[in-house]
């Protein structure tokens, strides 16, 4: 039953965007063969589900700010948009979406001037999407990149369709009006041509962006936040920040658990050193290594046997612990052994806590496994 539910949820989150994208591409070439109500419903679903799915995926990607030290788990990555400038990114995205929604669903009820500003907002969205595509280009084949760029890709197609279908109508409406003022008459002649109307809309991006920046400054954003939202990041195409070295976890599955598990579950204590690499350590890892240290000290032969068995099992296991969920599961599975190790330590060591706390510190760690 669980597998069936998981399969259905996966099919919905993957199949729905794929089907809507296919419809969107078809509409780009043969839109006239479909009813207006049908295309509007598909466009509405694209924007509603597109923004929702993108927000959910961004949350599930487990992105962190560039100055956070992370482990070398495959699932972790630095955020492609600076968290400090997130209000700027969300505001520009909101303006771009509203710029599409108004002329698409209000249609001829908009005045030509408002429509021109809306087209300017769509051009602003194009610029934002191009910047996003460049930022993601270094990981273009990553499944997260593909899904995160799916809605922006659909936005461009929808906007191009809308411009193609409505610009001529707004231009014709301007030409149909008579103006006594010579200046207005001149403006009517200029805007009455579709190409001129689009050019004016494109030029309107500059004052729109200026007003948006002024408003954002009043709310605490910096004047160059539109640039910093891409540059104040790490490990992406436009990034200019150098992140801290990644914490090592390979070769010891408890190192992986301590580094990659949920902090509320595995309870990391501090950083340590293993083979001259920084790692995250928790109580379970320290206890296990202290137990091994005690065995190596008291019975070297037994330690050699245990070490050989562990080397054949531990490394293959660690390669499969690539998510927080798996790390948490291994942590709970190892709990009984951790309690057993504590019993042995307190039975055969005069200062068990000293032995536990010194793990992964100083010269010992260069020899530690």
N, C-alpha and C positions, 0 to 999 in steps of 0.2 A: 504493500500500500504506500509506504514511504517513497519507494522508487518511482511509483506511478505519479505521485504528487510532484516529486522533483522533476520528472520528465515533462509533465504538463506545464509547470512554471517555467522551465527552461525553454520549452517550445514557444510559450507566449512571449517571453522577453527577447527571444531571438527571431522567431518567425514573424511576429507582428511588425517590427521595424523593417524587416526585409520585404514583406508584402507591400507595405505603404510606400517604401522607396521605389519599388518596381512600378506601382501605379503612378507615382509622381513622375518618373521618367517617361512612361507611356503618355501621360497627359502633355508633356512637353512637346511631343511630336503630333499627336492626334487628339488634342483636347476637344476639338469641335465635334467629334463623334460621341462625346459623352454629355449628359445633361448637366446644366449648371449646378443643380442641387447635389449631384453626385460628386462633382469636383470640389465643391465647397465642404462637403462632409469629410472627404479624404484630407483636404487641407487642414480642417479643424482638428482631425485626429492626429495628423502629423505634428502640429504645434503642441497640442495638449500632451500626447504621449511622448513626443520627442523631448520636451523640456523635463517631463517627469522621469523618464528612463535615464536621461543624461544626469540628472541630479542623483538618482539612486546609484548609478554606476560610479559616479565620482566619489560617493560615500563609501562604496564597497572597495574601491581601489586602494584605500588606506594610504593616501598621499600625506606627506608630512612637509613642514617648512624646511628650507634649505639648511638651516643652522642646527637641525636636530640630528644627533648621531644615531644611525640605524644599523641593524645587523645586515649581513649579506644575504638575507632571505630573498628569494626570487620575487616574492609577492609585494615587497615594499619598494616604494619609489618616492622621489621628491616631487612636490606639487609643481605642475607646469605654469601655474599662475600664483604669483606672490600672495600669500594670505593677507598681508598688510594692505594690499591694494585691491582686495576682493570687492569692496564697494564700488570702485571704478569699473571693474569688469562687469559686475552685475547691472550697474546703471546703463552702460553702453549696450549690453545685451537686451535689457528691457526696452530701451529706446528703439533698437533695431526691430524687435518683435512687434511693438506697438505700431511702428511705421509700416509694417506689413498688414497687420490686422485691420487697421482703420480703412484703407482703400479696398481691401479684399472683401470685407463684410459690410461696409457702409456704402461702398460703390459711388454712384453718382450723387449721393447726398452730400458728399464733401465738395467744398469749393476748390477751384483749381490751385489757389495759393496753398491751402492746407495739403492738397495732393502733392504739390511740388516739394513741400517740407517732408512729407512722408517718403517720397522717393529719395530725398536726401538722406533720410534715416536709414533706408535700405542700402544705399551706397556706403553709409557708415558701417552697417552690418557686414557688407562685403569686405571692407578693409579689416575689420576685426577678425573675420573668418580666415582671410589670407594670412594675417599675423599668427593665428592659431595653427594653421597648416604648416607654416614655416617652423613654429616652435615644436610641433610634433614630428617634423620630418626625419629627425634622427632615430625615431622609433616607429616608422610608418607601418611596419608589419606586425607590431605588437597588437594583440587583439583588443587591448584597452584603447589604444590610439584609434583603431578602426571604428569602434563603437562610439567613442567620444566625438569623432568627427562626422558621424552619420547624420545627426540632426543639422549641423551647419551645412552639410552638403545638400540636404533637402531644402534648407532655407534658401539657398542660392537658386535652386531650380524653381521653387515656388515664386520667388521674387521676380525672376526673369519672365516666367509665364504671366505674372500679374502686370508687369511693365509692358510687355508685348500687347496685352489685351486691352489696356486702359489708357495708355498715354495718348493715343490718337483721339479717344473720346474727350479727354480733358482739353486737348489742344483745339478740337473742333468747337467745344463749348466756349472757349475764349474768343475764337474768331467770330462766332455767331453774335456776340454782344457788340453794341455800338457805343463808342466813347467820344464825347465832344472834346475832352481834354487831349491836346496833341501828345503829351507825354504818355498818357494811358493808351492812346491809339497806337503809339510806337511800341509800347510794351505788348499790346495785343498782337501786333504784327510779328514781333519776335517770338512770343510764347505760342503763337498759333501754329508754329511748325514743331513737329514732334522732336526733331533733333535738338532744336533750341530749347524746348521745354526740358528735355533730359539734361542738357548742359547746365541750365540754370539750377536744376535740382542738384546736380553734382556739386556746383559751386556753393550751394547752401549748406553743404557739409561743414564748411569752415566756421561760419557763425554758430551753427548748432553745436559743434564740438567746443567752441569757445564758451558758450553759455553753460554747457554741461560741466566743463572744468571749473568755472567760477562757482557753480552750485556745490560741486564736490569739495572745493577748497573750504567753503563755509562749514562743511561737515567734517573737516579734519584731514582731507586727502591732500597730497602734495601736487603742485602744478604739473609735474612730469610723471604723475602716477600712471598715465596711460602707457608710458614707455617702461616704467619700472615694474609693471605687473608681469612683463615678460623677462626683463633682465635681472630682477632680484630673485632669481631662481637658480637651481643647480641641476646639472646633468641633462639639460635640454638645449636645443639649437641656439636660442638667443640668450642663454644663461650666462651670467658674468660672475656668479658666486662659486666659491670653492667650498664644498661641504666638508665636514669632519670625516676622517677615515672611517670606513665601515667597520663595524665590530665583527670579529671573526666568530664563526660557529661550527666550522666544518671539522669532521673527524671525531666528534664526541656528541652523541645525540642529546645528552643533558645540557651541553652548551647551547645547542639549537633550541631546546625547550626554554631555557632561561632567557635567550635573546629574542626569540620570536613569539613566545606565548603572551597571552593577555596579562598585563601587569597586575590586575586584580586577582588573577588566579595563581600565576607562577611566582609572584612577589619578588622581583629582582631587588638585590640589596645594594650592589655597588659594581664598579668596573674592576676587572682583574686582567692579568696577563697570562697568555698561554702561547708557548712557542713564539714569544716576542710579538704577539698580536693582542690588541685590546679585545676583551670579551665581556659580556654581561654575566654576572654570577648571582645565583639565588641560594637559599639555604639547602635545597635538595642537592644541587651541584657540589657545594662545599662539603656536605656530609659524605657524598659518594666518593669524592676525591680523598677526603680524610680517611675513610675506610680503606681505600686502596693503599694509601700511604702507610697505614698501620700494618696491613697484610704484608706489604713489601719489606717493612722493617722487622716483623716477627717471623714470617715464614716466606723467604724469598722464592723457594721452589713453587709453593702454592700460588704465589703472586704471578709467577711466570706463566703458569697454566691458565689462570684466570685472565691474564692480559692477552694471551694468544686467542682465547675464545672470544673475548670482548672485541678485539680488533677485527675479527671475522664477522661479527654481528653488528657492532655499534655504527661503523661507517656506512654500510648499506642502509641501515635504518635512518640515519641522519639525513641522507639524500632525499628521503620521502617526506621529511617533516618541513614543509614549505609554507604552511599556513598557521594562523593563530589557533584554529580549531584543533588541528592535529597535534600541535605543541601542548595544548591544554589536556588532550586525551592521554598523551604519553606521561605528562606530569602526574595525573591521577593514577595511572597504571603503576608508576614507580613509587607511589606513596608507601605501600607496605614494605618494599625493600628499603626505603629511606628509614623507616622506623626500625627495621632489623639492623641496619648499619649503625644507628644511634645506640641501640642496645649493646652491640659489640664494642663500640667505641667507649661507652661508659663502663663496660665490664673489664676491658683489658688495657685501658689508657688512664694514667693518673690525671692528666689534664686534657680531657677530650675537647673542651671548647677552644683551648689554645690551638690544638691541632686543626680543628675545623676552621677557625678564623684566619690561620696563616696560609690557607690554600690560595693559589694563584697570586701570591705576593712574593716579590724578591726573587732570589736565585732559584728557589724551589720550583718556580713555574717554568723555568727553562728546561727542567727535567720532567715536569709533570705531563701526564697524559690526559 
